[in-house]
Amino acid sequence: MTTDSPTRPTRTPGEVRAFYDAHRTVRHYVTREDGTPLPLPADHLDTILYAAQRAPTDATAQLYSLIRLVSPEVRTRVAELTTNAHIATASEAFVVCLDVRRVGRVLEVAGQEVGHWPAIAVHFGIGDAVMAGQNLLTAAEMLGYQGCWIGGVLNGLEGILDLLELPAGVLPFAALTVGTPAEQPPLRPRVPRPLVVHEDRYRDGTEEELREAIEVMNPIAARRGQPGDWVRLLRAYFSPGGSMEKREPHLVAALKRQGLWAGGE
């Protein structure tokens, strides 16, 4: 005896590719005439939050929380702390957090003890947070909006922890904005697939492949009509003295403050 599976709408490969080709990272949004955020319709907001909560999760725990930024004062301050002004003007803005506090409280309420697993907390908490946030963004794009992931929370971690009153076990991963786009950025290139998709085992790219990747990616760093230089952009982030090195001690301090540090003193 067979049971018919539910009929589900399908898309052609071309339609799926077209959907993802339409994705843009957008920082300029349509606002009200006075420059304040243009709210999403209530059912659209409900839908993107529904999508976020349908994200996969490890061990059923849902180790994330979304801090929806509603107050103009809070939005302005988070925009300042992250150095991302569009947090104040997007239709919706969230701080996406790993959250292992809630599962601990559930265990405690049920009369159970909570183990000590800070490295696991970071691993699965960030994974859950990213999946929920990306579900939210994909749903928003299906409704005709665009958005922006904002790593700049690392520029003002301590201030964000204080402002949002984030307790131990909760750590911001990124901010996420959504709204009706007021710009149309170009389609950004991606590293050639053979350097990203490996079969059965990891394979280092050859020097020739890496130089080809640089050429492919150079347009992503184009600014004000000037040709792009991807290595310059990577150097600014990842070389000695770059922004990632400068952020490192602040992230370590935040991990320690939130009880999520698994390293030595």
C-alpha positions, 0 to 999 in steps of 0.5 A: 500500500502506498500513500501519496505524498502531499503535492508541493509547488515546484520551481524549475532550476532556472526559476530558482537561479533567477530568485537567487540572482535577484538577491542584493545586499541593500543598505538604502531603503524606502522611508517615509517622507520625514526619513523615518522607517516605512513599517512592513505590513503586519502580515509581512512581519509575521511571515518573516518571523514565522520563517525564522522560527521554521529554521533547522536547529540542533538537538531541538534547542533553537539556540538563538534569539532575535532582538527586534529594534523598535525604539528610534533611540535604540535603533540610532544607538545600535546604528552608531555602535555598529557604524551602520547608519541604515539600521535606523532607516530600515523597515525592520532591524534585528540583532541576531544572537546565539542564545544558550540561556533559554535552554538552560532555564528550561532545564532548571525550571524542569528541575534538571542541572545544566552542563558546562559546554561553552565551546559547543554553545558557540558552535551550535548557537551561531549555527542556529542564529545564522539559519534563523536569520537567513530564513528570515531574509529569504522570506523577506526577499520572497515578499519583495524586500531586500536586506543586509547582514551586518557584521559591524556588531563587533565594532561595538560589542560591549555597548550592545551588550549593555544597551540590549541588556543581554545576559550571560549565555546570549551573544550578538552574532550580527545585525540584520536589516530588511526593507523596500530597496531604494537602490539597485546594487550590481550582482556581486561575484563569487569565488569560482566553485572548484575552490568552494565545493570539494569532493570527498576531501579538502583540496587546496587551490593551485596558485593559478586557480587562486589568481583566477579567483582574484580576477573574478572577485575584483569587481566586488571591491570597485568603488566610485567608478574605480576598478576593484582590487579584491586583495586590497579589500581582504588586506583591510580586513584580514592582514596584520592591523586589519579590522578583524585583528582589531575586533579579536580582543573585543570578541574574546572579552565578550565571550568571557563576559557572557560565559561562553569562553572555552579557552584559557585565561 
